[in-house]
Amino acid sequence: MIRITKIFTFETAHVLYNYDGKCKNMHGHSYKLFVTVKGNPIDDLENPKNGMVVDFGDIKKIVKSEILSVWDHAVLLNGLSPHKNLGEDLEKQGHKVIYCDYQPTCENMLYDIAKKVQFHLPKNVSLAYLKLHETENSYGEWFAEDQV
């Protein structure tokens, strides 16, 4: 079994409803996402992906279509909260708003990323690990073995 990792960066703002700290105001981050998958390298001389668990380009396509193209330079907010009104006002002004069905914290974003990436992986490859840096010194981690 081999693990391979692809790293991505994106810019996203979020609004945390009812948060009681400094980050209660809308603010953005330069996120850094590590996506680690695992599987056995293909052992077929005739397969153009011979020797690979999965092509790094295939991981890139999944993350780009499911996460980056949606979240990059957008504002994430909890669509189940009163912030929905804020989102509607921002959209009227031409801003890209993503309505989450959760509080858009680093932790919950990891659950969402895991669900989206897992759905699109080839059947012989599984998601092993995610790490999402919100800042250089603050990040969350998702491990497949921790999921029930």
Secondary structure, 3 states (H helix, E strand, C coil): CEEEEEEEEEEEEEECCCCCCHHHCCEEEEEEEEEEEEECCCCCCCCCCCCCCCCHHHHHHHHHHHHHHHHCCEEEEECCCCHHHHHHHHHHCCCCEEEECCCCCHHHHHHHHHHHHHHHCCCCCEEEEEEEECCCCCEEEEEHHHCC
